[in-house]
Amino acid sequence: MTFENQTVKFILRGKTCEVKAGMTLLDSLKKLDILPESVIAVRQGELILEDEILKPGEVIQLVAVISGGAR
């Protein structure tokens, strides 16, 4: 199966970007310079894991992980 010229769309904080389909979620995040620890990836309402292969036409919502310090 070839994924040539087919992309996956990422949405983070209202901004969209695209990467080539056929990569893992982890590789895609690295390509976009997004720290994997800083987001949770959701596809159609379900959490996806870093080793998941992304398919053409998918839309992945990236939810920023917010952490706070102790007071």
NORRAQUI-V685983 format. One record per residue. N is the residue number from 0. RES is the residue in one letter. SS is DSSP state (helix for helix, strand for strand, loop for the rest). Layout:
BEGIN
n | res | ss
N | RES | SS
N | RES | SS
END
This chain:
BEGIN
n | res | ss
0 | M | loop
1 | T | loop
2 | F | loop
3 | E | loop
4 | N | loop
5 | Q | loop
6 | T | strand
7 | V | strand
8 | K | strand
9 | F | strand
10 | I | strand
11 | L | strand
12 | R | loop
13 | G | loop
14 | K | strand
15 | T | strand
16 | C | strand
17 | E | strand
18 | V | strand
19 | K | strand
20 | A | loop
21 | G | loop
22 | M | loop
23 | T | strand
24 | L | helix
25 | L | helix
26 | D | helix
27 | S | helix
28 | L | helix
29 | K | helix
30 | K | helix
31 | L | loop
32 | D | loop
33 | I | loop
34 | L | loop
35 | P | helix
36 | E | helix
37 | S | helix
38 | V | strand
39 | I | strand
40 | A | strand
41 | V | strand
42 | R | strand
43 | Q | loop
44 | G | loop
45 | E | strand
46 | L | strand
47 | I | loop
48 | L | loop
49 | E | loop
50 | D | loop
51 | E | loop
52 | I | strand
53 | L | loop
54 | K | loop
55 | P | loop
56 | G | loop
57 | E | loop
58 | V | strand
59 | I | strand
60 | Q | strand
61 | L | strand
62 | V | strand
63 | A | strand
64 | V | loop
65 | I | loop
66 | S | loop
67 | G | loop
68 | G | loop
69 | A | loop
70 | R | loop
END
